[in-house]
Amino acid sequence: MGGHILSVAIVSGSGGLVGSEASQRFAAAGYDVVGIDNDMRRLFFGADASTLWNVDRLERSIGSGYWHFSVDIRNREAVRDVFRIYGREVEVVVHAAAQPSRDWGEREPSTDFAVNALGTLNLLEATREFAPEASFIFTSTSKVYGDAPNSLPLIELDTRYDIESGNRYHAGIREDMSIDACHHGVFGASKAAADLMVQEYGRSFGLNTVCFRTGTLAGKHQSATSHHGLLSYLMRCVISGTHFTVYGYKGKQVRDLMHASDLVTAFIEYSKNPRPAEVYNIGGGRKISFSIVEAIDRVQALTGKQMNWSYLSVMRAGDAIWWIGDSSKFETHYPKWVLTRNLDMIFEEVHEMNVDRWSEAT
Ligand SMILES: NC(=O)c1ccc[n+]([C@@H]2O[C@H](COP(=O)([O-])OP(=O)(O)OC[C@H]3O[C@@H](n4cnc5c(N)ncnc54)[C@H](O)[C@@H]3O)[C@@H](O)[C@H]2O)c1
């Protein structure tokens, strides 16, 4: 490191979909990237979901501009030790390490809360102590709104649910929807706890904190499993002939979709001109959205294969039937940000990525 002043970006969850994209892009923007990831995704979801391959890829592609720390974010002292090395050279903290699955959260609430809520607190504290000028960027989730969107006036169409055209959220749900007094599931509650604490460190301590609440994300470098990484997992199932179960709502539940690189572009824009304690809903909006049955049609068309799937009429508690986020607050604050990948492009990229990996299983 030879004494010269570095611009450091610390990225937690650097082996994951969002963290690896952030590591690459901040490195390309001239930052030295410090990755924190202990491959806990393997513990959550099994060997297929390990993110070690992705950390190897970053080490190879970024080279000497990437330092990796296999540190557990639940370990406060170990997190402090990483921040202490780089101190005020840290200009950006991207916090993308998480237990990311709704179903897994129900299985071990204490672990879920320790990773998602306490892990976030540890990173906030280390930022406050060692890098108080840094931008602290938190990948929150639309799940902080729990099932509140289900109280909107839903209408059932042929392949998806929608909301009535006169509704104030018709263009997408804004940040003024309450996150209170609804059913979140354990995962949604631990992420909401973290989201509130991130905001609080902006308000109470003046840190440049931001929460990005996203719907579904996709991209090339995702280690998808049945519990997390819906689009990539669907693609894997159709390619490998694996059975897929659709839960509830006739498969007409809706999600908006965004490529991880468009989310990271938003991180970069924020870090150039940070505003404390901000919260943004961000995603593909109405234009880049899908229902499960529409997604099944698309993956069948792309692969030329029939999907082996069945339907279970089980409603998952705390699940929103319709999630389309309205990104207009972010677009107003950061007018240079635009979405660069449409629905076709994202599906094609996920298809390409899965075809090499899973074709042999057929
Ligand atoms: N992928 C999506 O569709 C989506 C949608 C909305 C919100 N999000 C949120 O975005 C964030 C990133 O999502 P992702 O898809 O990149 O997840 P991911 O699982 O691909 O990546 C998370 C990474 O964090 C690591 N990790 C987990 N626990 C850790 C711990 N205790 N210490 C250190 N590292 C740990 C994992 O090993 C993994 O590599 C999450 O907070 C998630 O809740 C994701």
The ligand as a Gaussian input file, in Angstrom:
#p B3LYP/6-31G(d) Opt

LIG

0 1
 N      -31.295000     -11.100000      -4.793000
 C      -32.451000     -10.492000      -4.686000
 O      -33.389000     -10.748000      -5.472000
 C      -32.668000      -9.449000      -3.611000
 C      -33.887000      -8.755000      -3.612000
 C      -34.100000      -7.788000      -2.633000
 C      -33.127000      -7.536000      -1.684000
 N      -31.954000      -8.225000      -1.706000
 C      -30.981000      -7.940000      -0.649000
 O      -29.729000      -7.616000      -1.235000
 C      -28.675000      -8.115000      -0.429000
 C      -27.729000      -8.921000      -1.264000
 O      -28.449000      -9.944000      -1.911000
 P      -27.712000     -11.000000      -2.817000
 O      -28.717000     -11.511000      -3.757000
 O      -26.441000     -10.429000      -3.317000
 O      -27.397000     -12.123000      -1.719000
 P      -26.319000     -13.290000      -1.791000
 O      -26.767000     -14.339000      -0.850000
 O      -26.014000     -13.635000      -3.213000
 O      -25.005000     -12.593000      -1.173000
 C      -24.838000     -12.386000       0.189000
 C      -23.418000     -12.786000       0.551000
 O      -23.252000     -12.509000       1.947000
 C      -22.476000     -13.535000       2.518000
 N      -22.775000     -13.624000       3.951000
 C      -23.919000     -14.090000       4.505000
 N      -23.826000     -14.054000       5.835000
 C      -22.599000     -13.531000       6.135000
 C      -21.937000     -13.273000       7.350000
 N      -22.490000     -13.543000       8.537000
 N      -20.682000     -12.731000       7.297000
 C      -20.105000     -12.466000       6.094000
 N      -20.690000     -12.727000       4.907000
 C      -21.934000     -13.260000       4.928000
 C      -22.877000     -14.786000       1.761000
 O      -21.869000     -15.806000       1.824000
 C      -23.094000     -14.270000       0.342000
 O      -21.946000     -14.425000      -0.466000
 C      -29.313000      -8.889000       0.696000
 O      -29.315000      -8.054000       1.816000
 C      -30.713000      -9.136000       0.228000
 O      -31.595000      -9.188000       1.313000
 C      -31.696000      -9.175000      -2.641000

